[in-house]
Amino acid sequence: MSIPFYDFPSSPILIIGALGITVAIAVFFVSYQKYFNSPLNKERAEKKKALIKEQKELNERLKNIEQDLKNL
C-alpha cells in the first residue's frame, strides 16, 4: 500500500495565474490604503471635523467642572 500524494503541476499557465492573483490582491490592498489615507477623502475630513468639535466641547465641559470644583 502506498500513500497517494498530489504532484503540483508545473504548467506555466498555472504559475502565471497564481502570480496574477497575487498581484491583484496587492493592488487592491495598496489602493485601499491610499484611498483611506488620502487627504481628499471626504469621510475622513468630516470625521476629523466632528472629532475636533467634540474635543472642544469636552474641553469646555472640563473647564466648567474644574471651575465648579474651585468654587466648592
C-alpha positions in Angstrom: 0.0 0.0 0.0 1.3 3.4 -0.9 0.1 6.8 0.3 -1.2 8.9 -2.6 0.1 12.4 -2.8 -0.5 15.3 -5.1 2.1 16.4 -7.6 2.0 20.2 -8.0 1.7 20.8 -11.7 4.4 22.9 -13.2 2.3 24.4 -16.0 3.3 28.0 -16.9 -0.4 28.9 -17.2 -1.0 28.0 -13.5 2.1 29.8 -12.4 1.1 33.0 -14.3 -2.4 32.7 -12.9 -1.1 32.4 -9.3 1.1 35.4 -9.9 -1.8 37.3 -11.4 -4.0 36.6 -8.3 -1.1 37.7 -6.1 -0.7 41.0 -8.0 -4.4 41.7 -8.0 -4.6 41.2 -4.2 -1.5 43.5 -3.7 -3.0 46.2 -6.0 -6.3 46.0 -4.1 -4.5 46.4 -0.7 -2.4 49.3 -1.8 -5.2 51.2 -3.5 -7.4 50.6 -0.4 -4.7 52.1 1.9 -4.0 55.0 -0.4 -7.7 55.9 -0.7 -8.5 55.8 3.0 -5.3 57.7 4.0 -5.8 60.3 1.3 -6.4 63.9 2.4 -9.1 64.2 -0.3 -11.2 61.5 1.4 -14.4 63.4 2.3 -15.4 60.8 5.0 -12.1 61.2 6.8 -12.3 65.0 6.6 -15.9 65.0 8.1 -14.8 62.6 10.8 -11.9 64.8 11.7 -14.1 67.9 11.9 -16.6 66.1 14.1 -13.8 64.9 16.4 -12.3 68.3 16.7 -15.8 69.8 17.6 -16.3 67.1 20.2 -12.9 67.7 21.7 -13.7 71.5 22.0 -17.0 70.7 23.7 -15.3 68.2 26.1 -12.6 70.8 27.0 -15.3 73.4 27.7 -17.1 70.9 30.0 -13.8 70.1 31.7 -13.1 73.8 32.4 -16.6 74.2 33.8 -16.2 71.2 36.1 -12.8 72.5 37.3 -14.3 75.9 37.9 -17.1 74.3 39.9 -14.6 72.4 42.0 -12.7 75.5 42.8 -15.9 77.2 43.9 -16.7 74.5 46.4 
